[in-house]
Amino acid sequence: MLIKALSDYYDILASKGEITPDGFSKVKIHYKVALTEDGKIDEIIDFRKKDSIKTGKDKIKEVIAPQEKLLPARTEKTGIEANIAEHRPLYLFGLNLDKDQLTPEDKTGKAKKSHEAFVKTNLEFTEGMSSPLIQAFRKFLENWKPEQETQNAQLLALGKEYAKSGFVFCLTGSPEKLLHEEAEFKEKWQEYWGKKQDENSEGPTAQCAVSGETAAIARIHSKIKGVYGGLATGSVLIGFNNSSESSYGNEQAYNSNISESVMKKYTETLNYLLSSEKHKIMLDDMTIVFWAMNTSEKQENLVMAMLFGASDKINTEQTDLMLRELMEDSATGRITAKRLENLDLIQEDVDFYMLGLKPNTSRLALKFIYRKRYADVLWNIVRFQNDLQMTKEPHAISLQRIKHELISPKVKNDKVNPALMTKLLEAAFYGRKYPMTLLETVLRRIRTDEGSEKINSVRIGIIKAVINRNSEKEELKMVVDLENENSAYLCGRMFAVLEKLQKDSVTSGKLNRTIRDGYFAMASTRPAAVFPKLLRLAQHHLKKLEKAEYSLYYEKMLEEIHSKMKNEYPESLPLKEQGKFMVGYYQQMQDLYEKKNKENEKGKGEN
């Protein structure tokens, strides 16, 4: 699946010009040679365009630059060898420019030999082609005599640009139609190139396991570069080094039965993805690559922003705004399929791929590969973000932020289990259940860490996400749930009220130690052993409140929670119930402070 997907994506990238297709070369073209129907040069059209380049800090200079075109593969030999649809002036016209004069003469006869090779090669190649442009080109090949064109005004007008320019042919009156882009020309070239590659291949031919075509099989696969921790020279994705891996006497990559052309496609595509910040992200020591099977990059940009943080195309504010728009009601955090379908980014038939790579000696280890329709992937990622929300104003939470919340600030070089992060990514991508080790890890961090940030919206959001999705029902809401009668959740709410009561009972100075500092860990695991003592302490705190109405306020709140618990506190709380305790505590504390802030604002308004 992976090799086929990379091979297909190669064709998509090639159509965009992001990757040079096999059998073609990117060539800088300065001028178009417009031919008449009888093969004479009618005019030479300037094909250059204005471009802006940086020349220094905040300085931009406008230049006239050639345009790149895809032409049949250029020769890399130093000797005289003509290309199909040649672009070099010495081959095309057989003329040197010497002291502003055109001449076919030189010491080695290179100009003459080059032009003769060009004429011979291209006449043979275009034999039997019938388009008007190709016929005009053939007449040019047959009739152009370099010795008779030394005073050609059109070539002389190019001046010093003549010798260093690239040329393509077109038919006068139709400058947009170029010789090498003619349908029969391209079809003939692809057939010609395929045969040439087969002839040059030393390996056996067989049916390619990916394309199904009979072709030369690749003996050694090209190396992949850009994987974190890999060799600087690159590592192979497919390789066979041990005799136990071989079969029927085959050696090395002959065992994979992948053709040379498919091998070049998948390796070049993977190297392109690994070199692009738009398609690659690091998660610990794993290199993650992703792409959508179409020509747009909007899909990759949105996935990058939603899962891994702001991309170069979508910043944090834009991501949060999109998340907010996808939610039916930001207060409840509900999302609807209808809103998602209205996005112009959704294309039903587009597949989205994601793979994780790690180096393994001289080869690459494929840790996972995910494939799903992009519409489903986006839906699952939005659900993943929705699961984590704990505030009325939604904001995207990246996997890196989640990883950060799972690491102990006390332990140097502390790391999250890679298997946990992989499972979390899989849950976000496929919409599957979250790993329970995620809940276990975040609860441990809350109990053992110190400081005000030990309990924050991200950590509580993780707990809520795991419990709700793994229970397959909404057990925990985004804000405090006054109807929730779960004993663990009520214990968390009770603890928050008791802590706030203690803080409000202090009339001067600050508390050196709150009940959270001394009893939180035990209260979240063994409530029955702690809460009777905390309730006795609460009576002393109530007496210290300055205003009687404050005392009544807390008494009513404690009674309301206590009555729902039926005056019973659990002896112990299992892992999931500990999570509910944390959520209840956080939500109740947020609600208490929100009410206090509203009262303060109301008091300022009355004054």
WORASUL-V811447 format. One record per backbone hydrogen bond with DSSP energy under -0.5 kcal/mol. CO is the residue of the C=O (numbers start at 1). NH is the residue of the N-H. If there is no record, write none. Layout:
<<CO NH> <CO NH>>
//
This chain:
<<1 5> <2 6> <3 7> <4 8> <5 9> <6 10> <7 11> <8 12> <9 13> <10 14> <11 15> <12 16> <13 17> <13 18> <13 19> <14 17> <19 21> <21 24> <23 73> <25 27> <25 71> <27 29> <27 69> <29 67> <30 47> <30 48> <31 168> <32 34> <32 45> <33 35> <33 170> <34 42> <34 43> <35 172> <36 39> <40 36> <40 42> <43 34> <43 45> <45 32> <49 65> <51 63> <53 61> <56 59> <59 55> <59 56> <61 53> <63 51> <63 65> <65 49> <67 29> <69 27> <69 71> <71 25> <79 81> <83 86> <87 167> <88 91> <88 92> <89 93> <89 94> <89 95> <90 94> <96 98> <96 103> <98 101> <101 98> <103 96> <106 109> <109 113> <110 114> <111 115> <112 116> <113 117> <114 118> <115 119> <116 120> <117 121> <118 122> <119 123> <120 124> <121 125> <122 126> <124 127> <126 129> <131 135> <132 136> <133 137> <134 138> <135 139> <136 140> <137 141> <138 142> <139 143> <140 144> <144 146> <145 148> <146 149> <149 152> <150 102> <152 156> <153 157> <155 158> <156 159> <158 161> <159 162> <160 164> <162 165> <165 89> <166 30> <166 31> <168 33> <169 179> <170 35> <171 174> <174 171> <174 177> <176 178> <177 171> <178 181> <179 182> <182 186> <183 187> <184 188> <185 189> <186 190> <187 191> <188 192> <189 193> <190 194> <191 195> <192 196> <193 197> <194 198> <195 199> <196 200> <197 201> <204 217> <206 208> <206 215> <208 212> <213 208> <213 215> <215 206> <216 260> <219 253> <224 235> <227 230> <228 359> <231 234> <235 224> <236 364> <242 245> <243 246> <247 250> <251 254> <252 255> <253 256> <253 257> <253 258> <254 257> <257 209> <258 218> <259 263> <260 264> <261 265> <262 266> <263 267> <264 268> <265 269> <266 270> <267 271> <268 272> <269 273> <270 274> <271 275> <272 275> <273 276> <276 279> <276 280> <279 290> <281 288> <283 286> <286 283> <286 288> <287 357> <288 281> <289 355> <291 353> <292 294> <297 301> <298 302> <299 303> <300 304> <301 305> <302 306> <303 307> <303 308> <304 308> <305 309> <307 399> <314 311> <315 319> <316 320> <317 321> <318 322> <319 323> <320 324> <321 325> <322 326> <323 327> <324 327> <326 336> <329 332> <329 333> <329 334> <334 328> <334 329> <336 340> <337 341> <338 342> <340 343> <343 346> <347 350> <349 351> <350 374> <351 293> <352 372> <353 291> <354 370> <355 289> <356 367> <356 368> <357 287> <358 365> <360 363> <362 236> <363 360> <364 366> <365 358> <365 367> <368 356> <370 354> <372 352> <373 377> <374 378> <375 379> <376 380> <377 381> <378 382> <379 383> <380 384> <381 385> <382 386> <383 387> <384 388> <385 389> <386 389> <392 394> <396 398> <398 402> <399 403> <400 404> <401 405> <402 406> <403 406> <404 407> <410 412> <411 414> <417 420> <417 421> <418 422> <419 423> <420 424> <421 425> <422 426> <423 427> <424 428> <425 429> <426 430> <426 432> <427 431> <435 438> <435 439> <436 440> <437 441> <438 442> <439 443> <440 444> <441 445> <442 446> <443 447> <444 448> <445 449> <451 454> <452 455> <454 456> <456 460> <457 461> <458 462> <459 463> <460 464> <461 465> <462 466> <463 467> <464 468> <465 469> <466 470> <467 471> <468 472> <468 473> <469 472> <473 475> <480 482> <481 484> <486 490> <487 491> <488 492> <489 493> <490 494> <491 495> <492 496> <493 497> <494 498> <495 499> <496 500> <497 501> <498 502> <499 503> <500 504> <501 505> <503 506> <505 507> <514 518> <515 519> <516 520> <519 523> <520 524> <522 525> <522 526> <525 573> <526 529> <526 530> <527 530> <527 531> <530 533> <530 534> <531 535> <532 536> <533 537> <534 538> <535 539> <536 539> <536 540> <537 541> <538 542> <539 543> <540 544> <541 545> <542 545> <547 550> <547 551> <548 552> <549 553> <550 554> <551 555> <552 556> <553 557> <554 558> <555 559> <556 560> <557 561> <558 562> <559 563> <560 564> <561 565> <562 567> <563 566> <565 568> <570 528> <574 578> <575 579> <576 580> <577 581> <578 582> <579 583> <580 584> <581 585> <582 586> <583 587> <584 588> <585 589> <586 590> <587 591> <588 592> <589 593> <590 594> <591 595> <592 596> <593 597> <594 598> <595 599> <596 600> <597 601> <598 602> <599 603> <600 604> <601 605> <602 606> <603 607>>
//
